Amino acid sequence: MSQEQLLLLAGLLLLALAVFVAFRLIGRAKAAPPPVEVAEQAPPPAAAPPLAPAADTPSPFLPAPEGEADDLSRIKGIGPKLSARLKELGVFHYRQIAGWTPEQMALVDSELGQFQGRPERDQWQSQARLLASGDVKAYERAHGKLGPDKPGPGDATGGGA
């Protein structure tokens, strides 16, 4: 092959490569969704501040447990950190949680820091009512099994209400 033929062949290869790249770019441009113009939106409304308890609302907190404290970690959504925080606040018993008014729930929730929203989301009051009553079957129907490490209130190893 002469030098002219080699140059012609190299030119044809470059041309073919350029056509291939161009078609690939065109195909991607067609497949890509059209750019969406985002209209300036107003910022979302700020969350309402928690309800401040009325002056006549009784405190949901106790200075100390009345008898033996319940194992609050049996309530789904309360792990070791939340259990410790609740004890610091003065929450020791299922019956306390079960009896919270909306104002008391808001007060407790405002004290939970990064765990705010958990009492309502994890249905602490419903769980606490059933655990306080000792009705493990009803608890497990509503909230799932307690598990082997979480015995019921009537068990020899369980904490009572």
N, C-alpha and C positions, 0 to 999 in steps of 0.2 A: 504494500500500500504506500502510496506517495504521501508526502507531507500535506499536500492540499486535501487529499481524501480524509486524512486523520483529523485535520482542522474542521472539515465539513461535518464529520461524524461527531466530533466533540460539540460543535455548535448545535446539531440536531438533538443531542442528548440534553444539553442545557435548556433548549427550547421546550422539550418534552417535560423536563423537571419543572420549569416555570409554569407550564399549563397545568400540570398536576397540582402544584401548590395553589394556584389561583382557584381551581375548582374546589379544593378542600376548604379554602377560606370562604368561598361563596356558599358552600354547603353549610358551614358552621353559622354563617350570618343568617341563613334562612331558618336554621333549626333553633337559634337562640330566641328566647322570647323578647318581644319588643320592650324597650326600656319603659318603665312605668314612672310617670311623673308623680311625685309624692306631694300632695297638697299640704301646706303647712297646717298642722293640726294643733289644736289647743292642748295643753298638757292635761293629763287625766286628773280628775278632781282628787284632792288629797283625801286620804282616809279620815273618816270621822274620828275625833279623839274618843278614847274610851269613856264610857259613862262615869261621871264622878259620883261616888256614893253619896246619897243624901245624908245629912247630919244625923238623922234618926236610924240609919241603916246599921244594924249590928255588925260588928267586925266578924269576918269569916275566919279570923285567926285566933288561936288559943295560946296562952303563955307557955303551956306544957301539955303533954298528952294526958288525957283523962283515962287512967288505967294504961293498959298496954297499947302502944301505937300499932295501927294496921300497917301491913306491908303495901304501901302505895304503888310499888313497882308491879304489882299484880294487875293494875289498870294498864291496858294497852295504850302505849304512847307515853308512859312515864317510865323512864329509865333511871339509872343511878343518879345522874346529874339533876334531873327534874325532881326526883324523890328527895334528894338532899336540899334542893332549893325550897321545896314546899315545907320541909321540916324547919328550915331557917325562918320561913315566914310564919310558921305556927299552924300548919295544916298537917294533922297526924292521923285522921280517921276518915273512913269511907263515908260515914254519916255526915261529916262536915261538907265534903264535896257534894254529896247527894242533896243536901239542903241549901246549897247556895242559891240566892236570888240572882236575877240578871245583874243587879248592881254589884253584888259581891263577886260574881264571876268576872265582871269587868275590872274590879279592883285587883283580884288575884292575877288576871291576865296581864294587867299593866305592870305587874311585878316580875314577870317571867322572862324579861329580856328577849334573847334570841328565840325563845320558845313561845312567844306570844301567838295566840290563835289555837294552840294545841288543845286546851280544855274543850272548846266547842267542836273543833275538827275531829278529835278522837273520841268524842262523846263520853267524857269523863263522868258526867253526872249519871248517865244511864248505867254505865259500868259500876259506878260506886253504889248506886241504889241496889243493884242485884248482888254485889259482893257483901254489902252491909246486911242484906236479908239472909244471906247464906244459901241462896238458891243457885247453886252452881249449874244445874241443868238449864235453867232459864238464861243464865249468863252465857253459857256456851252456845245456846241456840241463837242468841242475839249477837254475840261478839266473838265466837269461835272458842276453841279449846283453851283452857288455862295452861295445859302442858304439864309435864312431870315435875318441873322445878317450881310450879306455882300451884300448890295444893289448895283445896277448898277450905272455907272457914271451919267446917266440921271435922276435918281430918286431924289426926294426931299431931302432925307437923305443921298444920296451918295456923295462921293468925286469925283471930276472931274479929268480929265487928266491934 
